[in-house]
Amino acid sequence: MPHALNLSRAARLVGVTRAALQARIRSGELASMDGMVEADELLRLYPDARLDVDGAFERVTEIKERAFGKRVRERTLPSQELLAERLFEHARELADTRAHLQKYHLLVVDLGERIRALAGDGEGALRAQMRELADTLDRHLAVILGEGESPNAIEIMDDMLSLVASHVVLRPSGHEYFVQGADTLLEGALKAGLALNYGCSSGTCGLCKVRVASGQVRRMHPHDYVLSEAEKRSGVTLACSYAPVSDVVLEALEALGPQDIPEQTISARVRAIERASADIVLLHLQTPRSNRLRFFAGQSAVLGFHPAGSEEFPIASCPCDDRNLHFHIARDPSSSFAEHLFAGVLGRNDPVTVFGPIGDFVLRDEAARQLAFIACDTGFAPVKSLVEHALALENAERICLVRLATRPDGHYLGNLCRAWSEALDDFLYLPIDGAGRSAQENADALCRAIEGNFAGLAALHVYAAGPQPILDEVQRRLCGRGLPATQFARTVCE
């Protein structure tokens, strides 16, 4: 019987994105039935696929982890208790399979004996046919019992993967993701770019309640929130405190847009202040474990501390790491916040009030196949958040990042962008030097970069952040060349 895999698991096994497999299905290279592909077909297209630490998937994962705030790398293996439980579940499934196979074996043997008995009572041609049928059963059974064919490598890798990472399907959205290492159901969803409903992330508020429709979960962290007996009987659990033992299907609430996330006020502390250049500071804030900022990639937050007052800045980090918030602050004489920051008034562990999220500069269509991001100077901050979110979703077949620098430090964090481009086959990074040029000239350069790397604009989704004169001209020109107006999103960053 063919071994069928869903696209998420198949992509994970061969080290490509779901979008790459979907492209091969559309081209006819890979057969698919109801969103499933056969292991044999997958191995035919990727004969060198192997589950090792040097594979493409691991390289992409490393790039993502660098992007997500340089946080400490989590363990790739589950805890001993969770791994033991998953091994027990696999052993139980193996025992069930063996029991069924034994029953089928006895059935075939019994059927052969009955056919021979009937053949002894028959006459002429009927007896010969019955004996031939019995001999056929014997031959096939002998082949099955003495099978020496090499096992399918993809099937073996799939079994290995199921031990270290569980596949999760969300209803009613149909979103899919993997939970690996010591991650909970909630942490796995956030790292995959999904916006599950939650509050404290520490098992106190109960906002992350989900219902386990199928599969098994295990408690990883203690929680104070008390589930009712009715909820327990129906399979309700807390996504922030439980991890999957097997592949699971969850019924869960998800935020579908900025309107679904309430505004929050959080007292964070400075984790680090780094100079990206002479005139740009990277501000790293960390929220309390029990009070994290929920936001969509591309949104902003108002930061405040005494005596600088408060000011709105784009969030430069990914929602997948909601406790670590990053901001890119440029030197600006008109900004009291920036001036106090550059003067060294703010130091490590100092409190900073965070209010947000604010804005609707977010990915509008998570299923878009072609994405182009335009960032001018510190407009890279919200674009960086969007790029990391798009990488986590793994839905885009092609991503292009065009960065325009109108001042010497405009291409700060350029190594990060080059790392994305080197690690990802379908990621294009185009830096443009726009110092000393007019807004019209810089807009022309941006449009040429976009138009020169995409065959058509009708299927392209563009996200741009920068000064208003440049955005106005870029939008006018691209939309005049065939880009639908609804597929151009922008935010002004002066």
C-alpha positions as CSV (number, residue, x, y, z in Angstrom):
1,M,0.0,0.0,0.0
2,P,1.5,3.4,-1.0
3,H,2.8,5.5,1.9
4,A,1.1,8.9,1.6
5,L,2.4,12.1,3.1
6,N,0.8,15.5,3.5
7,L,2.7,18.4,1.9
8,S,4.0,19.9,5.2
9,R,5.6,16.6,6.2
10,A,6.8,15.9,2.7
11,A,8.5,19.3,2.5
12,R,10.1,18.8,5.9
13,L,11.5,15.4,4.9
14,V,13.2,16.6,1.7
15,G,14.3,20.0,3.0
16,V,12.2,22.3,0.8
17,T,9.2,24.6,1.4
18,R,5.6,23.6,0.9
19,A,5.5,26.3,-1.8
20,A,8.3,24.5,-3.7
21,L,6.3,21.2,-3.7
22,Q,3.1,23.0,-4.7
23,A,5.0,24.5,-7.7
24,R,6.1,21.0,-8.7
25,I,2.5,19.7,-8.4
26,R,1.2,22.5,-10.6
27,S,3.9,21.8,-13.2
28,G,2.9,18.1,-13.3
29,E,6.3,16.8,-11.9
30,L,4.7,15.5,-8.7
31,A,1.4,13.7,-8.5
32,S,-1.0,14.7,-5.7
33,M,-4.3,13.4,-4.4
34,D,-6.3,15.4,-1.9
35,G,-3.2,17.3,-0.8
36,M,-1.2,14.1,-0.3
37,V,1.9,12.8,-2.1
38,E,3.3,9.3,-2.2
39,A,6.7,8.5,-0.7
40,D,7.8,6.7,-3.8
41,E,7.0,9.7,-6.0
42,L,8.8,12.0,-3.6
43,L,11.9,9.8,-3.6
44,R,11.9,9.8,-7.4
45,L,12.1,13.6,-7.4
46,Y,14.5,13.9,-4.5
47,P,16.7,10.7,-4.7
48,D,19.3,12.2,-2.4
49,A,16.9,13.1,0.4
50,R,18.3,12.2,3.8
51,L,17.5,13.3,7.3
52,D,20.8,14.8,8.6
53,V,22.2,17.9,10.2
54,D,23.7,19.2,7.0
55,G,20.5,19.2,5.0
56,A,18.8,22.2,3.5
57,F,16.1,22.3,6.1
58,E,18.6,22.6,8.9
59,R,20.4,25.4,7.1
60,V,17.2,27.3,6.6
61,T,16.2,26.7,10.2
62,E,19.5,28.2,11.4
63,I,19.0,31.3,9.3
64,K,15.5,31.7,10.8
65,E,16.9,31.3,14.3
66,R,19.4,34.0,13.6
67,A,16.7,36.3,12.3
68,F,14.4,35.7,15.3
69,G,16.3,38.0,17.6
70,K,19.5,35.9,18.2
71,R,17.7,34.0,20.9
72,V,19.2,31.0,22.6
73,R,18.8,28.0,20.4
74,E,16.3,25.5,21.9
75,R,17.0,21.8,22.1
76,T,16.1,20.0,18.9
77,L,15.1,16.8,20.8
78,P,12.1,16.5,23.0
79,S,12.5,16.0,26.8
80,Q,13.2,12.4,27.9
81,E,9.7,12.0,29.2
82,L,8.0,13.2,26.0
83,L,10.4,11.2,23.8
84,A,9.7,8.1,25.9
85,E,5.9,8.7,25.6
86,R,6.3,9.0,21.8
87,L,8.3,5.8,21.6
88,F,5.7,4.0,23.6
89,E,3.0,5.3,21.3
90,H,5.0,4.1,18.3
91,A,5.6,0.7,20.0
92,R,1.8,0.4,20.6
93,E,1.1,1.2,17.0
94,L,3.7,-1.4,15.9
95,A,2.2,-4.0,18.1
96,D,-1.3,-3.3,16.7
97,T,0.1,-3.6,13.2
98,R,1.8,-6.9,13.9
99,A,-1.3,-8.3,15.5
100,H,-3.4,-7.3,12.4
101,L,-0.7,-8.8,10.1
102,Q,-0.8,-12.0,12.1
103,K,-4.5,-12.2,11.8
104,Y,-4.3,-11.7,8.0
105,H,-1.6,-14.4,7.8
106,L,-3.8,-16.9,9.6
107,L,-6.7,-15.9,7.4
108,V,-4.7,-16.6,4.2
109,V,-3.4,-19.9,5.5
110,D,-6.9,-21.0,6.6
111,L,-8.3,-19.9,3.2
112,G,-5.7,-22.0,1.4
113,E,-6.5,-25.1,3.4
114,R,-10.2,-24.6,2.8
115,I,-9.6,-24.3,-1.0
116,R,-7.5,-27.5,-1.0
117,A,-10.3,-29.3,0.9
118,L,-12.8,-28.2,-1.7
119,A,-10.4,-29.2,-4.5
120,G,-10.4,-32.7,-3.1
121,D,-14.1,-32.9,-3.4
122,G,-14.3,-31.4,-6.9
123,E,-13.9,-33.0,-10.3
124,G,-12.0,-32.3,-13.5
125,A,-11.5,-28.6,-14.4
126,L,-12.9,-27.3,-11.1
127,R,-10.4,-29.3,-9.1
128,A,-7.5,-28.0,-11.2
129,Q,-8.7,-24.4,-10.8
130,M,-9.0,-24.8,-7.1
131,R,-5.5,-26.2,-6.8
132,E,-4.1,-23.5,-8.9
133,L,-5.8,-20.9,-6.7
134,A,-4.3,-22.5,-3.6
135,D,-0.9,-22.6,-5.2
136,T,-1.2,-18.9,-6.1
137,L,-2.0,-18.1,-2.4
138,D,1.1,-20.1,-1.3
139,R,3.4,-18.3,-3.8
140,H,2.2,-14.8,-2.8
141,L,2.5,-15.6,0.9
142,A,6.0,-16.9,0.4
143,V,7.0,-13.8,-1.4
144,I,5.6,-11.6,1.3
145,L,7.2,-13.5,4.1
146,G,10.6,-13.6,2.3
147,E,10.5,-10.0,1.0
148,G,14.0,-8.6,0.7
149,E,13.3,-5.3,-1.1
150,S,15.1,-2.3,0.4
151,P,12.7,-0.1,2.4
152,N,11.7,3.3,1.1
153,A,14.1,5.9,2.5
154,I,11.4,8.6,2.7
155,E,9.2,6.2,4.8
156,I,12.1,5.6,7.2
157,M,12.7,9.3,7.5
158,D,9.1,9.9,8.2
159,D,9.1,7.5,11.1
160,M,12.2,9.2,12.5
161,L,10.6,12.6,12.1
162,S,7.5,11.6,13.9
163,L,9.6,10.9,17.0
164,V,11.2,14.3,17.2
165,A,8.5,16.5,15.7
166,S,4.7,16.1,15.8
167,H,2.5,17.4,13.0
168,V,-0.4,19.7,14.1
169,V,-3.5,20.6,12.0
170,L,-5.7,23.5,13.2
171,R,-9.4,23.6,12.6
172,P,-11.3,25.4,11.1
173,S,-8.5,27.2,9.3
174,G,-6.7,24.1,8.1
175,H,-3.3,25.6,9.0
176,E,-0.5,23.1,9.7
177,Y,2.7,23.2,11.6
178,F,5.3,21.1,13.4
179,V,6.1,21.0,17.1
180,Q,9.7,20.0,17.9
181,G,12.1,19.9,20.8
182,A,10.8,21.1,24.1
183,D,8.2,23.4,22.4
184,T,4.5,23.5,23.5
185,L,1.6,23.6,21.1
186,L,1.5,27.4,21.4
187,E,5.3,27.9,20.9
188,G,5.3,25.7,17.8
189,A,2.4,27.6,16.3
190,L,4.1,31.0,16.9
191,K,7.4,29.8,15.4
192,A,5.4,28.7,12.3
193,G,4.0,32.2,11.9
194,L,0.5,31.3,13.1
195,A,-1.5,33.6,15.4
196,L,-3.2,31.3,18.0
197,N,-5.3,33.1,20.6
198,Y,-3.3,33.4,23.9
199,G,-2.6,35.8,26.8
200,C,0.0,35.2,29.5
201,S,1.7,32.1,27.9
202,S,2.3,30.8,31.5
203,G,-0.9,28.8,32.2
204,T,-2.7,31.5,34.2
205,C,-5.3,33.2,32.0
206,G,-6.8,30.3,30.0
207,L,-7.0,32.3,26.7
208,C,-5.0,29.7,24.8
209,K,-7.6,26.9,25.4
210,V,-7.8,24.5,22.5
211,R,-9.7,21.2,22.0
212,V,-7.8,18.1,21.0
213,A,-10.0,16.6,18.3
214,S,-7.6,13.7,17.7
215,G,-4.2,12.6,18.9
216,Q,-2.5,12.7,22.3
217,V,-0.9,15.6,24.3
218,R,1.2,15.7,27.4
219,R,1.6,18.4,30.0
220,M,5.0,20.1,29.8
221,H,4.6,23.0,32.3
222,P,2.4,23.4,35.4
223,H,-0.5,25.8,35.1
224,D,-2.7,27.7,37.6
225,Y,-5.8,27.9,35.3
226,V,-8.3,25.3,36.3
227,L,-10.2,23.5,33.5
228,S,-13.7,22.4,34.3
229,E,-14.6,18.7,34.3
230,A,-16.8,19.2,31.2
231,E,-13.8,20.8,29.4
232,K,-11.5,18.0,30.3
233,R,-14.0,15.4,29.1
234,S,-14.4,17.1,25.8
235,G,-10.6,17.3,25.2
236,V,-10.0,20.9,26.0
237,T,-6.4,21.8,27.1
238,L,-4.0,24.7,27.4
239,A,-1.8,25.2,24.3
240,C,0.9,27.0,26.4
241,S,1.3,24.1,28.8
242,Y,0.9,21.0,26.7
243,A,3.0,19.3,23.9
244,P,1.9,16.7,21.4
245,V,2.8,13.1,21.9
246,S,1.5,12.1,18.4
247,D,0.2,14.0,15.4
248,V,-2.8,15.9,16.5
249,V,-5.8,17.9,15.2
250,L,-6.7,20.9,17.3
251,E,-9.8,23.1,17.3
252,A,-8.5,26.5,18.1
253,L,-9.2,30.3,17.8
254,E,-6.8,32.3,15.6
255,A,-6.3,36.0,15.0
256,L,-7.0,36.6,11.4
257,G,-6.0,40.3,11.3
258,P,-4.9,43.3,13.4
259,Q,-8.5,43.8,14.5
260,D,-8.4,40.5,16.4
261,I,-5.6,41.5,18.7
262,P,-6.4,43.9,21.6
263,E,-4.1,46.8,22.5
264,Q,-1.8,46.1,25.4
265,T,0.3,48.0,27.8
266,I,3.4,46.2,29.0
267,S,6.4,47.1,31.2
268,A,9.4,45.7,29.4
269,R,13.1,46.0,30.3
270,V,16.1,46.7,28.2
271,R,17.9,43.5,27.3
272,A,20.6,45.1,25.0
273,I,21.5,48.3,23.1
274,E,23.8,47.8,20.2
275,R,25.1,50.2,17.6
276,A,24.3,49.0,14.1
277,S,26.1,52.1,12.7
278,A,27.1,55.6,13.9
279,D,23.5,56.8,13.5
280,I,21.4,53.6,14.1
281,V,20.8,51.8,17.4
282,L,19.3,48.3,17.8
283,L,17.1,48.4,20.9
284,H,16.3,44.9,22.3
285,L,13.5,44.9,24.9
286,Q,12.3,41.8,26.8
287,T,8.8,41.5,28.3
288,P,7.9,39.6,31.4
289,R,7.3,35.8,30.9
290,S,3.7,36.2,31.9
291,N,2.9,39.3,29.9
292,R,4.1,39.2,26.3
293,L,3.1,41.5,23.4
294,R,0.8,39.9,20.9
295,F,1.2,41.5,17.4
296,F,1.3,40.9,13.7
297,A,4.5,41.2,11.7
298,G,4.9,44.7,10.4
299,Q,3.0,46.5,13.2
300,S,4.4,49.2,15.5
301,A,4.4,50.0,19.2
302,V,4.7,53.1,21.3
303,L,7.8,53.2,23.5
304,G,8.2,55.4,26.5
305,F,10.6,56.1,29.3
306,H,11.4,59.0,31.6
307,P,12.5,61.6,30.8
308,A,12.3,61.0,27.0
309,G,8.5,60.7,26.8
310,S,7.0,58.3,24.3
311,E,7.1,57.7,20.5
312,E,5.9,55.2,18.0
313,F,8.4,52.8,16.3
314,P,8.0,49.8,14.0
315,I,8.7,46.4,15.6
316,A,11.6,44.8,13.8
317,S,11.2,41.3,15.2
318,C,9.0,38.4,14.4
319,P,5.8,37.6,16.4
320,C,7.2,34.1,16.8
321,D,9.4,35.4,19.5
322,D,6.9,37.7,21.2
323,R,8.9,38.1,24.4
324,N,11.9,39.6,22.6
325,L,11.0,42.9,20.9
326,H,13.5,44.6,18.6
327,F,13.5,48.2,17.3
328,H,15.8,50.1,15.0
329,I,16.2,53.7,16.2
330,A,17.8,56.3,14.0
331,R,19.5,59.4,15.3
332,D,17.0,62.3,14.9
333,P,17.3,65.7,16.6
334,S,13.5,66.1,16.4
335,S,13.0,62.8,18.4
336,S,13.4,63.2,22.2
337,F,13.3,59.4,22.5
338,A,16.1,58.9,20.0
339,E,18.2,61.8,21.5
340,H,18.0,60.4,25.0
341,L,18.8,56.9,23.7
342,F,21.9,58.0,21.8
343,A,23.0,60.1,24.9
344,G,23.1,56.9,26.9
345,V,20.3,57.8,29.3
346,L,18.8,54.3,28.8
347,G,20.7,51.3,30.1
348,R,20.5,47.6,30.5
349,N,17.5,46.4,32.7
350,D,15.9,49.9,32.6
351,P,12.1,49.8,32.3
352,V,10.4,50.9,29.1
353,T,6.7,51.0,28.6
354,V,5.4,49.3,25.5
355,F,1.9,50.1,24.1
356,G,0.5,48.4,21.1
357,P,0.2,46.9,18.6
358,I,-0.5,49.7,16.1
359,G,-1.1,49.7,12.4
360,D,-2.2,47.5,9.5
361,F,1.0,47.1,7.6
362,V,0.8,43.3,7.7
363,L,0.8,40.4,5.3
364,R,-2.6,40.6,3.6
365,D,-2.6,37.2,1.8
366,E,-0.5,34.5,3.5
367,A,-0.9,32.3,0.5
368,A,0.7,34.8,-1.9
369,R,3.2,33.0,-4.1
370,Q,5.4,36.0,-5.1
371,L,6.4,38.6,-2.6
372,A,8.5,41.8,-3.1
373,F,9.6,43.8,-0.1
374,I,10.9,47.4,-0.5
375,A,12.8,49.1,2.4
376,C,14.4,52.5,2.5
377,D,16.8,53.1,5.4
378,T,15.1,52.4,8.7
379,G,12.0,51.2,6.7
380,F,14.0,48.0,7.0
381,A,12.6,47.5,10.5
382,P,9.0,46.6,9.7
383,V,10.1,44.9,6.5
384,K,12.5,42.7,8.4
385,S,9.6,41.6,10.6
386,L,7.4,40.8,7.5
387,V,10.3,38.9,5.8
388,E,10.8,36.7,8.9
389,H,7.1,36.1,9.2
390,A,6.9,35.1,5.5
391,L,9.9,32.7,6.0
392,A,8.1,31.1,9.0
393,L,4.9,30.6,6.9
394,E,6.9,28.9,4.0
395,N,4.1,29.6,1.6
396,A,5.9,32.0,-0.9
397,E,7.5,30.5,-3.9
398,R,9.7,33.5,-4.4
399,I,10.7,36.4,-2.2
400,C,12.6,39.5,-3.3
401,L,14.0,42.1,-0.9
402,V,15.0,45.5,-2.4
403,R,16.8,47.8,0.0
404,L,17.5,51.5,-0.8
405,A,20.1,53.4,1.2
406,T,19.9,57.2,1.0
407,R,22.6,57.6,3.7
408,P,25.9,55.8,4.5
409,D,24.4,53.5,7.1
410,G,21.2,52.6,5.2
411,H,22.3,49.0,4.5
412,Y,22.9,48.1,8.2
413,L,22.4,44.4,9.0
414,G,23.4,43.7,5.4
415,N,25.0,40.4,6.5
416,L,21.6,39.1,7.7
417,C,20.0,39.9,4.3
418,R,22.9,38.2,2.4
419,A,22.5,35.1,4.7
420,W,18.9,34.8,3.8
421,S,19.8,35.0,0.1
422,E,22.6,32.4,0.4
423,A,20.6,30.0,2.5
424,L,17.3,30.2,0.5
425,D,17.1,29.2,-3.1
426,D,14.2,31.5,-3.9
427,F,15.2,34.5,-1.9
428,L,16.7,37.5,-3.9
429,Y,18.4,40.4,-2.1
430,L,19.0,43.6,-4.1
431,P,20.8,46.5,-2.3
432,I,20.6,49.9,-4.0
433,D,22.8,52.9,-3.2
434,G,20.6,56.0,-3.4
435,A,22.7,58.5,-1.6
436,G,22.6,62.0,-3.3
437,R,19.8,61.1,-5.6
438,S,16.3,62.6,-5.9
439,A,13.2,60.8,-4.7
440,Q,12.2,60.4,-8.4
441,E,15.6,58.8,-9.3
442,N,15.4,56.4,-6.3
443,A,11.8,55.4,-7.1
444,D,12.9,54.7,-10.7
445,A,15.8,52.4,-9.3
446,L,13.4,50.5,-7.1
447,C,10.8,50.0,-9.8
448,R,13.5,48.8,-12.2
449,A,14.7,46.3,-9.7
450,I,11.2,44.9,-9.2
451,E,10.2,44.9,-12.9
452,G,13.5,43.4,-13.9
453,N,13.1,40.3,-11.6
454,F,9.5,39.4,-12.1
455,A,8.0,38.4,-15.4
456,G,4.7,40.1,-14.6
457,L,3.2,42.1,-11.8
458,A,-0.4,40.8,-11.7
459,A,0.5,38.0,-9.3
460,L,3.0,40.0,-7.2
461,H,2.3,41.3,-3.7
462,V,4.5,44.3,-2.7
463,Y,5.2,45.6,0.8
464,A,7.1,48.9,0.9
465,A,8.4,51.0,3.8
466,G,10.1,54.4,3.4
467,P,9.6,58.1,2.8
468,Q,6.3,59.1,1.4
469,P,7.5,60.8,-1.8
470,I,9.4,57.6,-2.8
471,L,6.4,55.4,-1.9
472,D,4.0,57.6,-3.8
473,E,6.1,57.3,-7.0
474,V,6.8,53.6,-6.7
475,Q,3.1,52.8,-6.1
476,R,2.0,55.0,-9.1
477,R,4.5,53.4,-11.4
478,L,4.0,49.8,-10.4
479,C,0.2,50.0,-10.4
480,G,0.4,51.7,-13.8
481,R,2.3,48.7,-15.1
482,G,-0.2,46.1,-14.0
483,L,0.2,45.6,-10.2
484,P,-3.3,45.5,-8.6
485,A,-3.7,48.4,-6.2
486,T,-5.0,45.9,-3.5
487,Q,-1.6,44.1,-3.7
488,F,0.5,47.1,-2.7
489,A,0.8,47.7,1.0
490,R,2.9,50.6,2.5
491,T,3.9,52.3,5.6
492,V,5.7,55.7,5.9
493,C,9.1,55.6,7.6
494,E,10.9,59.0,7.3
